[in-house]
Amino acid sequence: MKRKYISVIIILTLLACVDKKNEAIKRQDQFKTISFATGGCYGKCPFLAIQIDSSLTYKFYGGRYTEKQGFFTAKVTQGFWDSLNIKMEQAKFKQLDTLYNASVDDMSIESYFTYGQIRKPLYGQEMDLPDNIRSVFYWLMDSYKKLQLTKVDTLLFETKIQFGQGPIPPPKIIKFTPPEIVE
């Protein structure tokens, strides 16, 4: 009887490991980098930026209306990174549009998702975002409060909105022709 019980436990343990392995295999869209920033509103919306990559490096900038101001780094756990990836997949990030900005008086958001060879931007206003991605962003916005952050002098971010600059579109080449000089 005891052997049957132990055998059942071993089999269940092996099945659980196989399920986790299959889950990792199914999730082929593993992110390389997730960048997210908010740029305030007409109220007290935070100016912050968070960038996390697959090496588990977490960068944070806290500006106006955040609990911590300045530049910080941290290491997140593999569990945190996996949770973020799963949340993004459940939010169906591939089907998201690039722009959600029908309103102007709520929190501005700029984000970039890099997976494989693809870099997908998403710009918008908080209340114009679909509920599924907005809840992921809320979760991400609070993540810095639960981490052991180390203050640093400065960091570079892919996003710009956290500094009050708004999303910066790619540069366009403008041909300039000087006016003719009439003498």
mmCIF file of the C-alpha atoms, coordinates in Angstrom:
data_MODEL
# 
_entry.id   MODEL 
# 
loop_
_atom_site.group_PDB 
_atom_site.id 
_atom_site.type_symbol 
_atom_site.label_atom_id 
_atom_site.label_alt_id 
_atom_site.label_comp_id 
_atom_site.label_asym_id 
_atom_site.label_entity_id 
_atom_site.label_seq_id 
_atom_site.pdbx_PDB_ins_code 
_atom_site.Cartn_x 
_atom_site.Cartn_y 
_atom_site.Cartn_z 
_atom_site.occupancy 
_atom_site.B_iso_or_equiv 
_atom_site.pdbx_formal_charge 
_atom_site.auth_seq_id 
_atom_site.auth_comp_id 
_atom_site.auth_asym_id 
_atom_site.auth_atom_id 
_atom_site.pdbx_PDB_model_num 
ATOM 1   C CA . MET A 1 1   ? 0.000  0.000  0.000   1.00 0.00 ? 1   MET A CA 1 
ATOM 2   C CA . LYS A 1 2   ? 2.788  2.355  0.931   1.00 0.00 ? 2   LYS A CA 1 
ATOM 3   C CA . ARG A 1 3   ? 4.577  1.682  -2.386  1.00 0.00 ? 3   ARG A CA 1 
ATOM 4   C CA . LYS A 1 4   ? 1.419  2.453  -4.376  1.00 0.00 ? 4   LYS A CA 1 
ATOM 5   C CA . TYR A 1 5   ? 1.052  5.738  -2.521  1.00 0.00 ? 5   TYR A CA 1 
ATOM 6   C CA . ILE A 1 6   ? 4.683  6.690  -3.210  1.00 0.00 ? 6   ILE A CA 1 
ATOM 7   C CA . SER A 1 7   ? 4.310  5.629  -6.860  1.00 0.00 ? 7   SER A CA 1 
ATOM 8   C CA . VAL A 1 8   ? 1.251  7.836  -7.259  1.00 0.00 ? 8   VAL A CA 1 
ATOM 9   C CA . ILE A 1 9   ? 3.113  10.823 -5.752  1.00 0.00 ? 9   ILE A CA 1 
ATOM 10  C CA . ILE A 1 10  ? 6.067  10.271 -8.072  1.00 0.00 ? 10  ILE A CA 1 
ATOM 11  C CA . ILE A 1 11  ? 3.809  10.002 -11.124 1.00 0.00 ? 11  ILE A CA 1 
ATOM 12  C CA . LEU A 1 12  ? 1.890  13.165 -10.182 1.00 0.00 ? 12  LEU A CA 1 
ATOM 13  C CA . THR A 1 13  ? 5.161  15.023 -9.620  1.00 0.00 ? 13  THR A CA 1 
ATOM 14  C CA . LEU A 1 14  ? 6.476  13.928 -13.025 1.00 0.00 ? 14  LEU A CA 1 
ATOM 15  C CA . LEU A 1 15  ? 3.221  14.963 -14.712 1.00 0.00 ? 15  LEU A CA 1 
ATOM 16  C CA . ALA A 1 16  ? 3.417  18.382 -13.088 1.00 0.00 ? 16  ALA A CA 1 
ATOM 17  C CA . CYS A 1 17  ? 6.968  18.798 -14.398 1.00 0.00 ? 17  CYS A CA 1 
ATOM 18  C CA . VAL A 1 18  ? 5.889  17.751 -17.894 1.00 0.00 ? 18  VAL A CA 1 
ATOM 19  C CA . ASP A 1 19  ? 3.009  20.261 -17.792 1.00 0.00 ? 19  ASP A CA 1 
ATOM 20  C CA . LYS A 1 20  ? 5.401  23.060 -16.843 1.00 0.00 ? 20  LYS A CA 1 
ATOM 21  C CA . LYS A 1 21  ? 7.797  22.020 -19.602 1.00 0.00 ? 21  LYS A CA 1 
ATOM 22  C CA . ASN A 1 22  ? 4.929  21.957 -22.133 1.00 0.00 ? 22  ASN A CA 1 
ATOM 23  C CA . GLU A 1 23  ? 3.785  25.390 -20.947 1.00 0.00 ? 23  GLU A CA 1 
ATOM 24  C CA . ALA A 1 24  ? 7.281  26.762 -21.591 1.00 0.00 ? 24  ALA A CA 1 
ATOM 25  C CA . ILE A 1 25  ? 7.305  25.129 -25.032 1.00 0.00 ? 25  ILE A CA 1 
ATOM 26  C CA . LYS A 1 26  ? 3.867  26.572 -25.894 1.00 0.00 ? 26  LYS A CA 1 
ATOM 27  C CA . ARG A 1 27  ? 4.994  30.074 -24.926 1.00 0.00 ? 27  ARG A CA 1 
ATOM 28  C CA . GLN A 1 28  ? 7.253  30.755 -27.891 1.00 0.00 ? 28  GLN A CA 1 
ATOM 29  C CA . ASP A 1 29  ? 6.812  34.535 -27.872 1.00 0.00 ? 29  ASP A CA 1 
ATOM 30  C CA . GLN A 1 30  ? 9.192  35.059 -24.980 1.00 0.00 ? 30  GLN A CA 1 
ATOM 31  C CA . PHE A 1 31  ? 9.883  38.776 -24.703 1.00 0.00 ? 31  PHE A CA 1 
ATOM 32  C CA . LYS A 1 32  ? 13.371 40.158 -24.933 1.00 0.00 ? 32  LYS A CA 1 
ATOM 33  C CA . THR A 1 33  ? 12.401 43.547 -23.513 1.00 0.00 ? 33  THR A CA 1 
ATOM 34  C CA . ILE A 1 34  ? 9.290  45.249 -22.183 1.00 0.00 ? 34  ILE A CA 1 
ATOM 35  C CA . SER A 1 35  ? 9.432  49.026 -21.836 1.00 0.00 ? 35  SER A CA 1 
ATOM 36  C CA . PHE A 1 36  ? 6.597  50.952 -20.230 1.00 0.00 ? 36  PHE A CA 1 
ATOM 37  C CA . ALA A 1 37  ? 6.222  54.594 -19.232 1.00 0.00 ? 37  ALA A CA 1 
ATOM 38  C CA . THR A 1 38  ? 3.557  57.005 -18.080 1.00 0.00 ? 38  THR A CA 1 
ATOM 39  C CA . GLY A 1 39  ? 3.665  60.718 -18.653 1.00 0.00 ? 39  GLY A CA 1 
ATOM 40  C CA . GLY A 1 40  ? 1.166  62.292 -16.346 1.00 0.00 ? 40  GLY A CA 1 
ATOM 41  C CA . CYS A 1 41  ? -2.255 63.788 -16.902 1.00 0.00 ? 41  CYS A CA 1 
ATOM 42  C CA . TYR A 1 42  ? -4.235 66.846 -15.798 1.00 0.00 ? 42  TYR A CA 1 
ATOM 43  C CA . GLY A 1 43  ? -4.181 65.455 -12.256 1.00 0.00 ? 43  GLY A CA 1 
ATOM 44  C CA . LYS A 1 44  ? -1.637 63.538 -10.192 1.00 0.00 ? 44  LYS A CA 1 
ATOM 45  C CA . CYS A 1 45  ? -0.778 60.712 -12.586 1.00 0.00 ? 45  CYS A CA 1 
ATOM 46  C CA . PRO A 1 46  ? 2.780  59.451 -12.091 1.00 0.00 ? 46  PRO A CA 1 
ATOM 47  C CA . PHE A 1 47  ? 5.704  60.159 -14.376 1.00 0.00 ? 47  PHE A CA 1 
ATOM 48  C CA . LEU A 1 48  ? 7.549  56.842 -14.385 1.00 0.00 ? 48  LEU A CA 1 
ATOM 49  C CA . ALA A 1 49  ? 9.380  54.401 -16.625 1.00 0.00 ? 49  ALA A CA 1 
ATOM 50  C CA . ILE A 1 50  ? 10.010 50.685 -16.230 1.00 0.00 ? 50  ILE A CA 1 
ATOM 51  C CA . GLN A 1 51  ? 12.132 48.568 -18.513 1.00 0.00 ? 51  GLN A CA 1 
ATOM 52  C CA . ILE A 1 52  ? 12.619 44.844 -17.953 1.00 0.00 ? 52  ILE A CA 1 
ATOM 53  C CA . ASP A 1 53  ? 14.547 42.421 -20.104 1.00 0.00 ? 53  ASP A CA 1 
ATOM 54  C CA . SER A 1 54  ? 14.980 38.666 -20.366 1.00 0.00 ? 54  SER A CA 1 
ATOM 55  C CA . SER A 1 55  ? 18.205 38.809 -18.322 1.00 0.00 ? 55  SER A CA 1 
ATOM 56  C CA . LEU A 1 56  ? 15.865 39.822 -15.442 1.00 0.00 ? 56  LEU A CA 1 
ATOM 57  C CA . THR A 1 57  ? 17.300 43.356 -15.296 1.00 0.00 ? 57  THR A CA 1 
ATOM 58  C CA . TYR A 1 58  ? 14.749 45.866 -14.027 1.00 0.00 ? 58  TYR A CA 1 
ATOM 59  C CA . LYS A 1 59  ? 15.239 49.597 -14.585 1.00 0.00 ? 59  LYS A CA 1 
ATOM 60  C CA . PHE A 1 60  ? 12.996 52.187 -12.969 1.00 0.00 ? 60  PHE A CA 1 
ATOM 61  C CA . TYR A 1 61  ? 12.687 55.938 -13.221 1.00 0.00 ? 61  TYR A CA 1 
ATOM 62  C CA . GLY A 1 62  ? 10.417 57.651 -10.739 1.00 0.00 ? 62  GLY A CA 1 
ATOM 63  C CA . GLY A 1 63  ? 9.459  61.234 -11.378 1.00 0.00 ? 63  GLY A CA 1 
ATOM 64  C CA . ARG A 1 64  ? 6.637  63.422 -10.188 1.00 0.00 ? 64  ARG A CA 1 
ATOM 65  C CA . TYR A 1 65  ? 3.854  61.674 -8.231  1.00 0.00 ? 65  TYR A CA 1 
ATOM 66  C CA . THR A 1 66  ? 5.792  58.437 -7.596  1.00 0.00 ? 66  THR A CA 1 
ATOM 67  C CA . GLU A 1 67  ? 6.747  57.053 -4.192  1.00 0.00 ? 67  GLU A CA 1 
ATOM 68  C CA . LYS A 1 68  ? 10.425 56.939 -5.194  1.00 0.00 ? 68  LYS A CA 1 
ATOM 69  C CA . GLN A 1 69  ? 12.087 59.629 -7.253  1.00 0.00 ? 69  GLN A CA 1 
ATOM 70  C CA . GLY A 1 70  ? 15.197 59.076 -9.324  1.00 0.00 ? 70  GLY A CA 1 
ATOM 71  C CA . PHE A 1 71  ? 16.842 56.225 -11.202 1.00 0.00 ? 71  PHE A CA 1 
ATOM 72  C CA . PHE A 1 72  ? 16.924 52.693 -9.807  1.00 0.00 ? 72  PHE A CA 1 
ATOM 73  C CA . THR A 1 73  ? 17.875 49.172 -10.834 1.00 0.00 ? 73  THR A CA 1 
ATOM 74  C CA . ALA A 1 74  ? 16.930 45.745 -9.525  1.00 0.00 ? 74  ALA A CA 1 
ATOM 75  C CA . LYS A 1 75  ? 16.916 42.094 -10.463 1.00 0.00 ? 75  LYS A CA 1 
ATOM 76  C CA . VAL A 1 76  ? 13.535 40.423 -10.777 1.00 0.00 ? 76  VAL A CA 1 
ATOM 77  C CA . THR A 1 77  ? 12.928 36.745 -10.234 1.00 0.00 ? 77  THR A CA 1 
ATOM 78  C CA . GLN A 1 78  ? 12.298 34.300 -13.039 1.00 0.00 ? 78  GLN A CA 1 
ATOM 79  C CA . GLY A 1 79  ? 8.801  33.897 -11.567 1.00 0.00 ? 79  GLY A CA 1 
ATOM 80  C CA . PHE A 1 80  ? 8.148  37.641 -11.936 1.00 0.00 ? 80  PHE A CA 1 
ATOM 81  C CA . TRP A 1 81  ? 9.379  37.599 -15.555 1.00 0.00 ? 81  TRP A CA 1 
ATOM 82  C CA . ASP A 1 82  ? 7.282  34.520 -16.372 1.00 0.00 ? 82  ASP A CA 1 
ATOM 83  C CA . SER A 1 83  ? 4.216  36.123 -14.759 1.00 0.00 ? 83  SER A CA 1 
ATOM 84  C CA . LEU A 1 84  ? 4.695  39.257 -16.844 1.00 0.00 ? 84  LEU A CA 1 
ATOM 85  C CA . ASN A 1 85  ? 5.051  37.195 -20.022 1.00 0.00 ? 85  ASN A CA 1 
ATOM 86  C CA . ILE A 1 86  ? 1.932  35.171 -19.219 1.00 0.00 ? 86  ILE A CA 1 
ATOM 87  C CA . LYS A 1 87  ? -0.062 38.320 -18.394 1.00 0.00 ? 87  LYS A CA 1 
ATOM 88  C CA . MET A 1 88  ? 0.975  39.868 -21.714 1.00 0.00 ? 88  MET A CA 1 
ATOM 89  C CA . GLU A 1 89  ? 0.030  36.732 -23.618 1.00 0.00 ? 89  GLU A CA 1 
ATOM 90  C CA . GLN A 1 90  ? -3.350 36.591 -21.862 1.00 0.00 ? 90  GLN A CA 1 
ATOM 91  C CA . ALA A 1 91  ? -3.857 40.252 -22.807 1.00 0.00 ? 91  ALA A CA 1 
ATOM 92  C CA . LYS A 1 92  ? -3.328 39.174 -26.442 1.00 0.00 ? 92  LYS A CA 1 
ATOM 93  C CA . PHE A 1 93  ? -0.652 41.787 -27.008 1.00 0.00 ? 93  PHE A CA 1 
ATOM 94  C CA . LYS A 1 94  ? -0.171 40.708 -30.643 1.00 0.00 ? 94  LYS A CA 1 
ATOM 95  C CA . GLN A 1 95  ? -3.722 41.777 -31.485 1.00 0.00 ? 95  GLN A CA 1 
ATOM 96  C CA . LEU A 1 96  ? -3.373 45.204 -29.875 1.00 0.00 ? 96  LEU A CA 1 
ATOM 97  C CA . ASP A 1 97  ? -3.384 48.306 -32.025 1.00 0.00 ? 97  ASP A CA 1 
ATOM 98  C CA . THR A 1 98  ? -0.478 50.703 -31.844 1.00 0.00 ? 98  THR A CA 1 
ATOM 99  C CA . LEU A 1 99  ? -2.478 53.782 -30.876 1.00 0.00 ? 99  LEU A CA 1 
ATOM 100 C CA . TYR A 1 100 ? -5.273 54.323 -28.303 1.00 0.00 ? 100 TYR A CA 1 
ATOM 101 C CA . ASN A 1 101 ? -5.824 58.042 -27.795 1.00 0.00 ? 101 ASN A CA 1 
ATOM 102 C CA . ALA A 1 102 ? -9.399 59.229 -28.076 1.00 0.00 ? 102 ALA A CA 1 
ATOM 103 C CA . SER A 1 103 ? -9.238 61.168 -24.781 1.00 0.00 ? 103 SER A CA 1 
ATOM 104 C CA . VAL A 1 104 ? -6.738 63.774 -23.630 1.00 0.00 ? 104 VAL A CA 1 
ATOM 105 C CA . ASP A 1 105 ? -7.238 64.195 -19.898 1.00 0.00 ? 105 ASP A CA 1 
ATOM 106 C CA . ASP A 1 106 ? -6.113 60.851 -18.510 1.00 0.00 ? 106 ASP A CA 1 
ATOM 107 C CA . MET A 1 107 ? -2.692 59.227 -18.055 1.00 0.00 ? 107 MET A CA 1 
ATOM 108 C CA . SER A 1 108 ? -0.499 59.043 -21.150 1.00 0.00 ? 108 SER A CA 1 
ATOM 109 C CA . ILE A 1 109 ? 1.246  55.734 -21.835 1.00 0.00 ? 109 ILE A CA 1 
ATOM 110 C CA . GLU A 1 110 ? 4.146  54.775 -24.080 1.00 0.00 ? 110 GLU A CA 1 
ATOM 111 C CA . SER A 1 111 ? 5.348  51.179 -24.333 1.00 0.00 ? 111 SER A CA 1 
ATOM 112 C CA . TYR A 1 112 ? 7.422  48.855 -26.498 1.00 0.00 ? 112 TYR A CA 1 
ATOM 113 C CA . PHE A 1 113 ? 7.423  45.060 -26.594 1.00 0.00 ? 113 PHE A CA 1 
ATOM 114 C CA . THR A 1 114 ? 10.373 43.311 -28.222 1.00 0.00 ? 114 THR A CA 1 
ATOM 115 C CA . TYR A 1 115 ? 10.000 39.619 -29.027 1.00 0.00 ? 115 TYR A CA 1 
ATOM 116 C CA . GLY A 1 116 ? 11.855 37.663 -31.678 1.00 0.00 ? 116 GLY A CA 1 
ATOM 117 C CA . GLN A 1 117 ? 12.810 40.191 -34.346 1.00 0.00 ? 117 GLN A CA 1 
ATOM 118 C CA . ILE A 1 118 ? 9.694  42.285 -33.725 1.00 0.00 ? 118 ILE A CA 1 
ATOM 119 C CA . ARG A 1 119 ? 9.475  45.571 -31.819 1.00 0.00 ? 119 ARG A CA 1 
ATOM 120 C CA . LYS A 1 120 ? 5.847  46.514 -31.223 1.00 0.00 ? 120 LYS A CA 1 
ATOM 121 C CA . PRO A 1 121 ? 5.033  50.014 -29.927 1.00 0.00 ? 121 PRO A CA 1 
ATOM 122 C CA . LEU A 1 122 ? 1.867  50.971 -28.079 1.00 0.00 ? 122 LEU A CA 1 
ATOM 123 C CA . TYR A 1 123 ? 0.890  54.573 -27.337 1.00 0.00 ? 123 TYR A CA 1 
ATOM 124 C CA . GLY A 1 124 ? -2.284 55.705 -25.672 1.00 0.00 ? 124 GLY A CA 1 
ATOM 125 C CA . GLN A 1 125 ? -4.340 57.219 -22.956 1.00 0.00 ? 125 GLN A CA 1 
ATOM 126 C CA . GLU A 1 126 ? -5.102 55.079 -19.925 1.00 0.00 ? 126 GLU A CA 1 
ATOM 127 C CA . MET A 1 127 ? -8.886 54.860 -20.289 1.00 0.00 ? 127 MET A CA 1 
ATOM 128 C CA . ASP A 1 128 ? -8.743 54.240 -24.043 1.00 0.00 ? 128 ASP A CA 1 
ATOM 129 C CA . LEU A 1 129 ? -6.723 51.044 -23.608 1.00 0.00 ? 129 LEU A CA 1 
ATOM 130 C CA . PRO A 1 130 ? -8.520 47.695 -23.640 1.00 0.00 ? 130 PRO A CA 1 
ATOM 131 C CA . ASP A 1 131 ? -9.212 46.451 -20.099 1.00 0.00 ? 131 ASP A CA 1 
ATOM 132 C CA . ASN A 1 132 ? -6.946 43.415 -20.480 1.00 0.00 ? 132 ASN A CA 1 
ATOM 133 C CA . ILE A 1 133 ? -3.792 45.429 -21.216 1.00 0.00 ? 133 ILE A CA 1 
ATOM 134 C CA . ARG A 1 134 ? -4.699 48.240 -18.814 1.00 0.00 ? 134 ARG A CA 1 
ATOM 135 C CA . SER A 1 135 ? -4.785 45.758 -15.905 1.00 0.00 ? 135 SER A CA 1 
ATOM 136 C CA . VAL A 1 136 ? -1.319 44.459 -16.884 1.00 0.00 ? 136 VAL A CA 1 
ATOM 137 C CA . PHE A 1 137 ? -0.012 48.018 -16.975 1.00 0.00 ? 137 PHE A CA 1 
ATOM 138 C CA . TYR A 1 138 ? -1.480 48.758 -13.519 1.00 0.00 ? 138 TYR A CA 1 
ATOM 139 C CA . TRP A 1 139 ? 0.247  45.634 -12.174 1.00 0.00 ? 139 TRP A CA 1 
ATOM 140 C CA . LEU A 1 140 ? 3.503  46.735 -13.795 1.00 0.00 ? 140 LEU A CA 1 
ATOM 141 C CA . MET A 1 141 ? 3.177  50.305 -12.470 1.00 0.00 ? 141 MET A CA 1 
ATOM 142 C CA . ASP A 1 142 ? 3.074  48.999 -8.889  1.00 0.00 ? 142 ASP A CA 1 
ATOM 143 C CA . SER A 1 143 ? 5.921  46.505 -9.339  1.00 0.00 ? 143 SER A CA 1 
ATOM 144 C CA . TYR A 1 144 ? 8.652  48.928 -8.215  1.00 0.00 ? 144 TYR A CA 1 
ATOM 145 C CA . LYS A 1 145 ? 7.017  49.171 -4.785  1.00 0.00 ? 145 LYS A CA 1 
ATOM 146 C CA . LYS A 1 146 ? 7.652  45.471 -4.136  1.00 0.00 ? 146 LYS A CA 1 
ATOM 147 C CA . LEU A 1 147 ? 11.277 45.276 -5.308  1.00 0.00 ? 147 LEU A CA 1 
ATOM 148 C CA . GLN A 1 148 ? 14.610 45.870 -3.618  1.00 0.00 ? 148 GLN A CA 1 
ATOM 149 C CA . LEU A 1 149 ? 15.715 48.872 -5.689  1.00 0.00 ? 149 LEU A CA 1 
ATOM 150 C CA . THR A 1 150 ? 19.260 50.211 -5.870  1.00 0.00 ? 150 THR A CA 1 
ATOM 151 C CA . LYS A 1 151 ? 19.611 53.934 -6.605  1.00 0.00 ? 151 LYS A CA 1 
ATOM 152 C CA . VAL A 1 152 ? 21.886 54.867 -9.512  1.00 0.00 ? 152 VAL A CA 1 
ATOM 153 C CA . ASP A 1 153 ? 22.926 58.194 -11.038 1.00 0.00 ? 153 ASP A CA 1 
ATOM 154 C CA . THR A 1 154 ? 21.227 57.812 -14.406 1.00 0.00 ? 154 THR A CA 1 
ATOM 155 C CA . LEU A 1 155 ? 19.798 55.265 -16.846 1.00 0.00 ? 155 LEU A CA 1 
ATOM 156 C CA . LEU A 1 156 ? 18.823 55.231 -20.486 1.00 0.00 ? 156 LEU A CA 1 
ATOM 157 C CA . PHE A 1 157 ? 15.273 54.291 -21.421 1.00 0.00 ? 157 PHE A CA 1 
ATOM 158 C CA . GLU A 1 158 ? 13.666 53.457 -24.726 1.00 0.00 ? 158 GLU A CA 1 
ATOM 159 C CA . THR A 1 159 ? 10.653 55.542 -23.681 1.00 0.00 ? 159 THR A CA 1 
ATOM 160 C CA . LYS A 1 160 ? 10.627 59.345 -23.416 1.00 0.00 ? 160 LYS A CA 1 
ATOM 161 C CA . ILE A 1 161 ? 7.146  60.229 -22.151 1.00 0.00 ? 161 ILE A CA 1 
ATOM 162 C CA . GLN A 1 162 ? 8.196  59.904 -18.482 1.00 0.00 ? 162 GLN A CA 1 
ATOM 163 C CA . PHE A 1 163 ? 10.316 63.032 -18.918 1.00 0.00 ? 163 PHE A CA 1 
ATOM 164 C CA . GLY A 1 164 ? 7.375  65.036 -20.248 1.00 0.00 ? 164 GLY A CA 1 
ATOM 165 C CA . GLN A 1 165 ? 8.564  64.767 -23.835 1.00 0.00 ? 165 GLN A CA 1 
ATOM 166 C CA . GLY A 1 166 ? 5.809  62.581 -25.210 1.00 0.00 ? 166 GLY A CA 1 
ATOM 167 C CA . PRO A 1 167 ? 6.430  59.599 -27.435 1.00 0.00 ? 167 PRO A CA 1 
ATOM 168 C CA . ILE A 1 168 ? 9.216  60.461 -29.820 1.00 0.00 ? 168 ILE A CA 1 
ATOM 169 C CA . PRO A 1 169 ? 8.474  59.277 -33.379 1.00 0.00 ? 169 PRO A CA 1 
ATOM 170 C CA . PRO A 1 170 ? 11.361 58.006 -35.497 1.00 0.00 ? 170 PRO A CA 1 
ATOM 171 C CA . PRO A 1 171 ? 13.359 60.862 -37.024 1.00 0.00 ? 171 PRO A CA 1 
ATOM 172 C CA . LYS A 1 172 ? 12.452 61.952 -40.532 1.00 0.00 ? 172 LYS A CA 1 
ATOM 173 C CA . ILE A 1 173 ? 15.018 63.227 -42.958 1.00 0.00 ? 173 ILE A CA 1 
ATOM 174 C CA . ILE A 1 174 ? 14.054 66.697 -44.103 1.00 0.00 ? 174 ILE A CA 1 
ATOM 175 C CA . LYS A 1 175 ? 15.762 68.112 -47.122 1.00 0.00 ? 175 LYS A CA 1 
ATOM 176 C CA . PHE A 1 176 ? 16.616 71.744 -46.595 1.00 0.00 ? 176 PHE A CA 1 
ATOM 177 C CA . THR A 1 177 ? 17.187 74.028 -49.544 1.00 0.00 ? 177 THR A CA 1 
ATOM 178 C CA . PRO A 1 178 ? 18.600 77.415 -48.623 1.00 0.00 ? 178 PRO A CA 1 
ATOM 179 C CA . PRO A 1 179 ? 16.817 80.409 -50.127 1.00 0.00 ? 179 PRO A CA 1 
ATOM 180 C CA . GLU A 1 180 ? 18.415 82.196 -53.033 1.00 0.00 ? 180 GLU A CA 1 
ATOM 181 C CA . ILE A 1 181 ? 20.292 85.326 -52.100 1.00 0.00 ? 181 ILE A CA 1 
ATOM 182 C CA . VAL A 1 182 ? 19.276 88.324 -54.177 1.00 0.00 ? 182 VAL A CA 1 
ATOM 183 C CA . GLU A 1 183 ? 21.789 91.145 -54.389 1.00 0.00 ? 183 GLU A CA 1 
# 
